[in-house]
């Protein structure tokens, strides 16, 4: 942390961008770029080499409250805007994101470390939410109700709740903003965004594009700094009517409690602990291919990442052998070089991988490959496979959030479901089998908000993303993504 940007700026390497204006260092409040009341900054570092990508404004609690002032003042006009006009602004934002996709991907890779091809994929994924909700902005209607009273006319209106606070994580620094922001804006809400202090540059680049395409001042605000200082004023401010958060279950619980006094509408997309179940009748080569995707995308730093691999005993040894070979073939390197895996985000993430591997091996697991920090640097952890992992191992009860795959055998369908459901997380489960009856039975039996059968990629703008149990509240995406940002008003009118 520093008081001025001068020293950090001299350290920052040049990031090759077609449009350098997308690399912003100030926060964005009420249609203006601001350094905040103190002028302090913090360094955004590339996890691959610890180089300084940019010095970003560290705003205060007072600045955070100012952002709410701006959003609250802008709300009446934005909410009253014709839906087709809100649609047009969102559509222009989508087009601007697409037009600048390569620069946005490079900014993301520089601050987050993920392979460039994955960053490009995230930009496309995130843009799809803006396109989807641009259209949904024109369709905020609900079903009509036949009057239950004589000579009365009944109407139901869906109206925006007001200011929405969006708190987003570092692992998907662009898509987690657009998935929330596009829904809130389409509903007619104004927004205040707090991006992770580790990856604020993607959010600021999106704000730059939002400014260019004509969002009115105060409708979109991005407040950079440390989460406790920025988010705390939003939790106690009654003008902030909705809070959408993606992050750990631990922080989700805290926000849930702190939002109670102001009765906020909540969307909480929290931790995952995904099982990946392979039955003996599965296409084994396909299962291995999909398992690699499910485990190692975003270097395992994904709430949808498979954490526990459960394999039916007749094919267990073959799966372990094939999966280990495929894991050894993965490349590890700097994100701009577009390897299969990049660095982890911070030292805490590396320590968790080391702890889970050590615990599993101590309990009798076999280390098949990996299990150590790479010579590439302190945040590069090798893709790791653990076989014969005891069910009591920490990796089978805690979210690893990294490139460590833990495999254990099972002997029956009931046993697989029981092990899979033995967690307070319930975001996504993966199932591989060719038996249509088993597909139905297991899909129904798994206590997860999403189930992927014989594939890994299932998310997208038209589907409701979310989990059960302590993996969160509410849904993002699809028409369900509008619900947290709208209220239903009932009007009963006499004919006379």
Residue pairs with C-beta under 8 A, 6 or more apart in sequence:
1 40
1 41
1 42
1 43
1 58
2 8
2 40
2 41
2 42
2 43
2 55
3 39
3 40
3 41
4 39
4 41
5 25
5 41
5 55
8 41
8 43
8 52
8 54
8 55
9 55
11 51
11 52
12 51
12 52
12 53
12 54
12 55
13 51
13 52
13 53
15 23
15 53
15 106
15 107
15 110
16 106
17 23
17 103
17 106
17 107
18 100
18 102
18 103
19 100
19 103
21 208
22 100
22 103
22 104
22 107
22 205
22 208
22 209
23 54
23 107
23 201
23 205
24 33
24 201
24 204
24 205
24 207
24 208
25 41
25 54
25 55
25 56
25 57
25 204
26 33
26 34
26 35
26 56
26 57
26 204
27 33
27 34
27 35
27 36
27 57
27 59
27 63
27 204
27 222
27 223
27 224
27 225
28 34
28 204
28 207
28 208
28 211
28 220
28 221
28 222
29 63
29 66
29 67
29 70
29 221
29 222
29 223
30 66
30 67
30 69
30 70
30 74
30 217
30 218
30 221
31 70
31 211
31 216
31 217
31 218
32 217
34 57
34 59
34 63
35 41
35 57
36 57
36 58
36 59
36 60
36 63
36 225
37 59
37 60
37 62
37 63
38 58
38 60
39 57
40 57
40 58
41 55
41 56
41 57
41 58
42 55
42 56
42 58
42 197
42 225
42 226
43 52
43 54
43 55
43 56
44 52
44 53
44 54
44 55
44 56
44 111
44 198
44 199
44 200
44 201
45 51
45 52
45 53
45 111
46 52
46 53
46 110
46 111
46 113
47 112
47 113
47 342
47 343
47 344
47 345
47 346
47 379
48 113
48 334
48 335
48 336
48 342
48 343
48 377
48 379
48 380
49 334
49 377
50 377
53 110
53 111
53 201
54 111
54 201
56 200
56 201
56 204
56 224
57 224
57 225
58 224
58 225
58 226
59 223
59 224
59 225
59 229
59 230
60 225
60 229
61 229
61 230
61 232
61 233
63 223
63 225
63 230
64 192
64 194
64 223
64 225
64 229
64 230
64 231
64 232
64 233
64 234
65 233
65 237
67 192
67 221
67 223
68 163
68 192
68 233
68 234
68 237
68 239
68 240
70 217
70 218
70 221
71 163
71 190
71 191
71 192
71 218
71 219
71 221
72 162
72 163
72 190
72 239
73 218
74 190
74 216
74 217
74 218
74 219
75 160
75 162
75 163
75 189
75 190
77 216
78 86
78 185
78 188
78 189
78 190
78 216
78 219
79 159
79 160
79 188
79 189
81 188
83 137
83 138
83 139
83 140
84 137
84 138
86 137
86 185
86 186
86 188
87 134
87 135
87 137
87 138
87 186
88 134
89 213
89 214
89 215
90 130
90 133
90 134
90 137
90 182
90 185
90 186
91 131
91 134
92 213
92 214
93 130
93 134
93 209
93 210
93 213
93 215
94 127
94 130
94 131
94 134
95 213
96 209
96 212
96 213
97 104
97 123
97 126
97 127
97 130
97 178
97 206
97 209
98 127
100 205
100 209
101 120
101 123
101 124
101 127
102 120
103 205
104 119
104 123
104 174
104 202
104 205
104 206
105 116
105 119
105 120
105 122
105 123
106 116
106 119
106 336
107 201
107 202
107 205
108 114
108 119
108 122
108 123
108 173
108 174
108 199
108 201
108 202
109 115
109 116
109 119
109 335
109 336
109 342
110 201
110 335
110 336
111 173
111 198
111 199
111 200
111 201
111 202
112 119
112 170
112 171
112 173
112 198
112 199
112 202
112 335
112 345
113 299
113 334
113 335
113 342
113 343
113 344
113 345
113 379
114 122
114 298
114 299
114 335
114 342
115 335
115 338
115 339
115 340
115 341
115 342
116 335
116 336
116 337
116 338
117 338
118 297
118 298
119 335
122 172
122 174
122 175
123 174
123 175
125 175
125 459
125 460
126 172
126 174
126 175
126 176
126 177
126 178
126 179
127 178
128 460
128 461
129 175
129 178
129 179
129 182
129 183
129 461
129 477
130 178
130 182
131 461
132 182
132 461
132 462
132 477
133 182
133 183
133 185
133 186
133 461
133 481
133 482
134 182
134 186
136 183
136 186
136 479
136 482
137 185
137 186
137 187
139 479
140 158
140 186
140 187
140 188
140 482
140 486
141 158
142 156
142 158
142 488
143 156
144 154
144 155
144 156
145 154
145 156
146 154
147 153
147 154
147 492
148 154
149 492
151 494
151 495
151 496
152 492
152 493
152 494
152 495
153 492
153 493
153 494
153 495
154 490
154 491
154 492
154 493
155 490
155 491
155 493
156 488
156 489
156 490
156 491
157 488
157 489
157 491
158 187
158 482
158 486
158 487
158 488
158 489
159 188
159 486
159 487
159 488
159 489
160 187
160 188
160 189
160 485
160 486
160 487
161 187
161 189
161 241
161 242
161 265
161 484
161 485
161 486
161 487
162 189
162 190
162 239
162 240
162 241
162 242
163 189
163 190
163 191
163 192
163 239
163 240
163 241
163 242
164 180
164 184
164 189
164 190
164 191
164 192
164 240
164 241
164 242
164 243
164 244
164 485
165 191
165 192
165 193
165 194
165 231
165 234
165 240
165 242
165 243
165 244
166 177
166 180
166 181
166 184
166 191
166 192
166 193
166 194
166 244
166 245
167 193
167 194
167 227
167 231
167 243
167 244
167 245
167 246
167 247
167 255
168 176
168 177
168 180
168 193
168 194
168 195
168 196
168 203
168 246
169 176
169 196
169 246
169 247
170 196
170 198
170 199
170 345
171 298
171 301
171 302
171 303
171 345
172 246
172 298
172 302
173 195
173 196
173 199
173 200
173 201
173 202
173 203
174 202
174 203
174 206
176 246
177 193
177 195
177 202
177 203
177 206
178 206
179 461
179 465
179 476
179 477
179 481
180 191
180 244
180 246
180 267
180 476
181 191
181 193
181 206
181 220
183 476
183 477
183 481
183 482
183 485
184 191
184 242
184 244
184 485
185 191
185 215
185 219
185 220
186 482
187 482
187 485
187 486
188 485
188 486
189 241
189 242
189 485
190 218
190 219
190 220
190 221
191 219
191 220
191 221
192 221
192 223
192 234
192 240
193 203
193 207
193 220
193 221
193 222
193 223
194 222
194 223
194 224
194 225
194 227
194 230
194 231
194 234
195 202
195 203
195 204
195 222
195 224
196 227
197 224
197 225
197 226
197 227
198 345
198 346
200 222
200 224
203 222
203 224
204 222
204 224
206 222
207 220
207 222
210 220
211 220
223 230
224 230
231 255
232 258
234 240
234 243
235 243
235 255
235 258
235 259
235 262
235 264
236 258
236 261
236 262
237 262
238 262
240 262
240 264
241 264
241 265
242 264
242 265
242 266
242 267
242 484
242 485
243 255
243 259
243 264
243 265
243 266
243 267
244 266
244 267
244 268
244 269
244 474
244 476
244 484
245 251
245 252
245 255
245 266
245 267
245 268
245 269
246 269
246 270
246 303
247 269
247 270
248 270
248 271
249 270
249 271
249 424
249 425
249 470
249 471
252 268
252 270
252 271
252 470
252 472
255 266
255 268
256 266
256 268
256 473
259 266
265 484
265 485
266 473
266 474
266 484
267 466
267 472
267 473
267 474
267 475
267 476
267 484
268 472
268 473
268 474
269 303
269 465
269 466
269 467
269 471
269 472
269 476
270 303
270 425
270 427
270 467
270 470
270 471
270 472
271 303
271 399
271 425
271 427
271 470
271 471
272 303
272 304
272 305
272 307
272 399
272 425
272 427
272 428
272 467
272 471
273 307
273 308
273 397
273 398
273 399
273 423
273 425
273 427
274 294
274 304
274 305
274 306
274 307
274 308
274 425
274 427
274 428
274 429
274 430
274 448
275 306
275 307
275 308
275 309
275 310
275 419
275 420
275 429
275 430
275 446
276 291
276 294
276 295
276 306
276 308
276 309
276 310
276 429
276 430
276 432
277 310
277 311
277 410
277 416
277 420
277 429
277 430
277 431
277 432
277 433
277 442
278 284
278 287
278 291
278 309
278 310
278 311
278 312
278 315
278 319
278 432
279 312
279 413
279 416
279 431
279 432
279 433
279 435
279 438
280 312
280 313
280 314
280 315
281 433
281 434
281 435
282 315
282 432
282 433
282 434
282 454
283 432
283 434
283 454
284 315
284 318
284 319
284 322
285 322
286 432
286 454
287 319
287 432
288 319
288 322
288 323
288 326
289 326
290 430
290 432
290 454
290 455
290 456
291 306
291 309
291 323
291 405
291 430
292 323
292 326
292 327
292 330
293 456
293 457
294 304
294 305
294 306
294 430
294 452
294 456
295 305
295 306
295 309
295 403
295 405
296 327
296 330
296 340
296 341
296 383
296 403
297 305
297 456
298 305
299 341
299 342
299 343
299 344
299 381
299 402
299 403
300 400
300 401
300 402
300 403
300 404
301 344
301 345
301 349
301 401
301 402
302 401
303 399
303 427
303 471
304 427
304 428
304 459
305 401
306 405
306 430
307 395
307 399
307 400
307 406
308 395
308 396
308 406
308 408
308 419
308 420
309 319
309 323
309 405
309 406
309 407
309 408
310 407
310 408
310 409
310 410
310 416
310 419
310 420
311 319
311 320
311 407
311 408
311 409
311 410
312 409
312 410
312 411
312 416
313 409
313 410
313 411
316 407
316 409
319 407
320 368
320 385
320 387
320 407
323 385
323 405
323 407
324 368
324 369
324 385
324 387
327 368
327 369
327 370
327 383
327 384
327 385
327 405
328 369
328 383
330 339
330 340
330 341
330 383
331 339
331 340
331 341
332 339
332 340
332 341
332 342
332 374
332 376
332 380
332 382
332 383
333 339
333 341
333 342
333 376
334 342
334 343
334 376
335 342
335 343
340 383
341 383
341 403
342 380
343 376
343 377
343 379
343 380
344 350
344 353
344 379
344 380
344 381
344 402
344 403
345 379
346 379
347 378
347 379
349 379
349 381
349 401
349 402
350 373
350 378
350 379
350 381
350 402
352 400
352 401
352 402
353 381
353 384
353 400
353 402
353 403
353 404
354 373
354 381
355 394
356 393
356 394
356 395
356 398
356 400
356 404
356 406
357 367
357 371
357 384
357 386
357 395
357 404
359 393
359 394
359 395
360 386
360 389
360 390
360 393
360 394
360 395
360 406
361 367
361 371
361 386
363 389
363 390
363 392
363 393
364 388
364 390
365 386
365 387
365 388
365 389
365 390
365 393
365 406
366 386
366 387
366 388
367 384
367 385
367 386
368 385
368 386
368 387
369 382
369 383
369 384
369 385
370 381
370 382
370 383
370 384
370 385
370 403
370 404
371 382
371 384
371 386
372 381
372 382
373 380
373 381
373 382
374 380
374 381
374 382
381 402
381 403
382 403
383 403
383 405
384 403
384 404
384 405
385 405
385 407
386 395
386 404
386 405
386 406
386 407
387 407
388 407
388 408
388 409
389 395
389 396
389 406
389 407
389 408
390 396
390 408
391 408
391 419
391 422
393 406
395 404
395 406
396 406
396 408
397 423
399 425
400 406
408 419
410 416
410 419
413 438
413 441
413 442
416 442
417 442
417 445
417 446
420 429
420 446
421 445
421 446
421 447
423 469
424 469
424 470
425 467
425 469
425 470
425 471
426 447
426 448
426 449
426 467
426 468
426 469
426 470
426 471
427 448
427 449
427 450
427 466
427 467
427 468
427 471
427 472
428 448
428 449
428 450
428 451
428 452
428 458
428 467
429 446
429 448
429 450
429 451
429 452
430 451
430 452
430 453
430 456
431 439
431 442
431 443
431 446
431 451
431 452
431 453
431 454
432 453
432 454
433 439
433 442
433 453
433 454
434 454
439 453
442 451
443 451
443 453
447 468
447 469
448 467
448 468
448 471
449 466
449 467
449 468
449 471
449 472
449 475
450 458
450 459
450 465
450 466
450 467
452 458
459 465
459 477
460 477
461 477
461 478
462 477
462 478
463 477
463 478
464 475
464 476
464 477
464 478
464 480
464 481
465 475
465 476
465 477
466 472
466 473
466 474
466 475
466 476
474 480
474 483
474 484
475 481
475 483
